Amino acid sequence: MKKLIALACLGFAVSAPVFAGAQQDKMKGCNMEAKAGEFKGDERKAFMSKCLKKDYVLKGGAAAKPEAAASQQDRMKSCNVDAKAKELKGDERKAFMKTCLKS
């Protein structure tokens, strides 16, 4: 019985941060949409209430990230993979990353 309770607690502890992260992402997306719509006061409050509901789909997609940030992250990941494959270290890696991220 103690093992079952411990397992249940562990499952909750692991799933809680994941849910909180998704909820925070939804809140960020709703805030971005509210700012873009220039909602103020009661209008903003009503929009946020509607936006935070489970069935509302954010206009910017699941994460509602700006395109520039997403492409920069993709470039960073790609450059890191390339630098790792070439086994670059120190100044060589810095120089490679600098030129790679510019392109």
C-alpha positions in Angstrom: 0.0 0.0 0.0 2.8 2.4 0.8 4.4 1.7 -2.5 1.2 2.5 -4.3 0.9 5.8 -2.5 4.5 6.7 -3.2 4.0 5.8 -6.9 0.9 8.0 -7.1 2.8 10.9 -5.4 5.7 10.5 -7.8 3.4 10.5 -10.8 1.7 13.7 -9.6 5.1 15.4 -8.9 6.3 14.6 -12.4 3.1 15.7 -14.2 2.5 18.9 -12.2 5.5 20.8 -13.7 4.6 19.7 -17.2 1.0 21.0 -16.8 2.3 24.2 -15.2 4.6 24.7 -18.2 1.8 24.3 -20.7 -0.5 26.6 -18.6 2.3 29.2 -18.5 2.7 29.0 -22.3 -1.0 29.4 -22.8 -1.0 32.5 -20.5 1.9 34.0 -22.4 0.1 33.4 -25.7 -3.1 34.9 -24.4 -1.2 38.0 -23.1 0.5 38.4 -26.5 -2.9 38.3 -28.3 -4.5 40.7 -25.8 -1.6 43.2 -26.4 -2.0 42.8 -30.2 -5.7 43.4 -29.9 -5.1 46.4 -27.6 -7.7 45.2 -25.1 -8.1 47.3 -22.0 -10.0 47.0 -18.7 -13.2 44.8 -18.8 -12.7 44.0 -22.5 -9.2 42.5 -21.7 -10.6 40.6 -18.7 -13.3 39.0 -20.8 -10.8 38.2 -23.6 -8.4 36.6 -21.1 -11.2 34.5 -19.6 -12.2 33.2 -23.0 -8.6 32.7 -24.2 -7.5 30.7 -21.1 -10.3 28.1 -21.6 -9.3 24.6 -22.7 -10.9 24.7 -26.1 -9.5 28.1 -27.2 -6.8 27.8 -29.9 -4.1 30.5 -29.9 -3.8 32.4 -33.2 0.0 32.1 -33.1 0.0 28.3 -32.7 0.6 26.2 -29.6 3.5 28.2 -28.3 2.7 31.5 -29.9 6.3 32.4 -30.5 7.4 35.1 -32.8 8.8 33.7 -36.1 12.2 35.4 -35.6 12.8 33.8 -32.2 11.8 30.4 -33.6 14.2 30.6 -36.5 17.0 31.9 -34.3 16.5 28.9 -32.0 16.5 26.5 -35.0 19.7 28.1 -36.3 21.4 27.8 -32.9 20.4 24.1 -32.6 21.7 23.4 -36.1 25.0 25.3 -35.5 25.5 23.4 -32.2 25.1 20.1 -33.9 27.5 21.1 -36.7 30.1 22.3 -34.2 29.8 19.1 -32.2 30.2 17.0 -35.3 33.3 18.9 -36.2 34.6 18.5 -32.6 35.4 22.2 -32.3 36.5 23.6 -29.0 37.5 27.0 -27.6 38.2 29.9 -30.0 37.6 27.7 -33.1 34.1 26.9 -31.9 33.4 30.5 -31.1 34.5 31.6 -34.6 32.5 28.9 -36.2 29.3 29.7 -34.2 29.6 33.4 -35.0 29.8 32.8 -38.7 27.2 30.0 -38.6 24.6 32.1 -36.8 25.0 35.0 -39.2 24.1 32.9 -42.2 
